[in-house]
Amino acid sequence: MSEEYQKYPMVTADQLRGRRERPRRVKMLTRDFIEDSLYNPSYGYFSKQVVIFTPGEPFDFNKLEDEPEFHRLLGQRYTEFEDKLDLIAPNETRQLWHTPTELFRPYYGEAIARYLVENYKLSQYPYHDLIIYEMGAGNGTLMLNILDYIRDAEPSVYDRTKFKIIEISSNLAKLQANQLLRTADSRGHSSKVEIINKSIFEWNQVVSSPCFFLAMEVFDNFAHDAIRYDPVTEEPLQGTVLIDNAGDFYEFFLPTIDPVAARFLRVRHAATGGHYPTPLPQSRLLRKLSARMPFTPNLSDPEYIPTRLMQFFDILGKYFPAHRLLTSDFHDLPDTIRGINAPVVQTRYQRRTVPVTTPYVHQGYFDILFPTDFNVTELIYRAITGKLTRVLTHEEFLRRWAYVEETETKNGENPLLSWYKNASVLTTV
């Protein structure tokens, strides 16, 4: 396909935003392909496919015998939830996923609220309002749980609270607006909330006021670039994908690194002092020897670098200079494809999860989900924003801020603490 590669135009995800059909006869950087697959307004995964599971009434953990009973009850509610959806519109490819906000409502949101109020009181009250930005707010449940808690527990802080949701998906932005108006309880918050339907990467106004920025399970769906290395020279090559006339995909790696990926490699090297995982063997001698072995690939395994995450930190540093970040995400994922920091690529079919082995799949039908290397991410965030940080495990953070007795089962197990063992929380201090 080299001849076609020379002929086809290079396009970006931004250039494809207005398109209704998946592109053909083009080539794209890996990050643009992933961005287009997940976020294109017409056929992107988050625009068209995703339904967020809501379990109905909150679980009464104190009345459950143990974690297996919670697991059984959750499976039952999942089935009931999907059965109701199928009565309205049957869908074999429905993409259904859950979040800790929904599973542990309202306790999870209340823990976040305690963190926000405590840190607001320590550093900003009474000179500034409590301004909270949330990116990727899903159904708006976390927002409602936070506002309910602040109103009930800290009325003087509630009077000064403003909650702003930044939502790239028009569908989810509408859903969040409807959620606010649906119940009398949430209608009380409507004057506190603003929903901004745009991508954070289009942000262009400086917010000089102190604010908290929530990004819960957002990093995992940020687009990444694919890099492979020449094992002898150690030179990086950047991944692109060609989409042919039939919609099939062909991967190419070129020695020309675009400015965004090149900057990430420089920033990472400077921020970490050159200490980060790579797909190359540590020993130069070993690299040279293995390169001479018959049938050895002429390039390393791929490494997926979070270029979009770097750009997000740029936005925070430039436009939200007084922000404090609170983010939670997965530091480890099962069933990833091959490579360093490689994603899980999966879809749901007939209510079963189907993993695949490449990110180059029919756009919009597959979740492309990356782990976050918090050791490297923390150092890059510090380098770009100049702020100090703390990283805790999901369990450590919740032990500090949740009322853990509320989610304990009769035998003393605690799903709020034991689930999401593969997640970490990064905060600005």
Sequence and secondary structure as in RCSB ss.txt:
>XXXX:A:sequence
MSEEYQKYPMVTADQLRGRRERPRRVKMLTRDFIEDSLYNPSYGYFSKQVVIFTPGEPFDFNKLEDEPEFHRLLG
QRYTEFEDKLDLIAPNETRQLWHTPTELFRPYYGEAIARYLVENYKLSQYPYHDLIIYEMGAGNGTLMLNILDYI
RDAEPSVYDRTKFKIIEISSNLAKLQANQLLRTADSRGHSSKVEIINKSIFEWNQVVSSPCFFLAMEVFDNFAHD
AIRYDPVTEEPLQGTVLIDNAGDFYEFFLPTIDPVAARFLRVRHAATGGHYPTPLPQSRLLRKLSARMPFTPNLS
DPEYIPTRLMQFFDILGKYFPAHRLLTSDFHDLPDTIRGINAPVVQTRYQRRTVPVTTPYVHQGYFDILFPTDFN
VTELIYRAITGKLTRVLTHEEFLRRWAYVEETETKNGENPLLSWYKNASVLTTV
>XXXX:A:secstr
 HHHHHHS B  HHHHTT SS   SEEEEHHHHHHHHHH TTT IIIIIEEE   SS   GGGS SHHHHHHHHH
HHHHHHHHHHHHHS  TT EEE  HHHHTTTHHHHHHHHHHHHHHHHHTTTTS EEEEEES TTSHHHHHHHHHH
HHH HHHHTTEEEEEE S HHHHHHHHHHHHHSHHHHTTGGGEEEE S GGG      S EEEEEET GGGS  E
EEEE TTT  EEEEEEEE TTS EEEEEES   HHHHHHHHHHHHHHTT S  SS S HHHHHHHHHSTT  SS 
  EEE HHHHHHHHHHHHH TTEEEEEEEES  SS  SSBT  EEEEEETTEEEEES S SSTTSSEEE    HH
HHHHHHHHHH   EEEEEHHHHHHHHS GGGG  TTS  HHHHS TTEEEEEE 
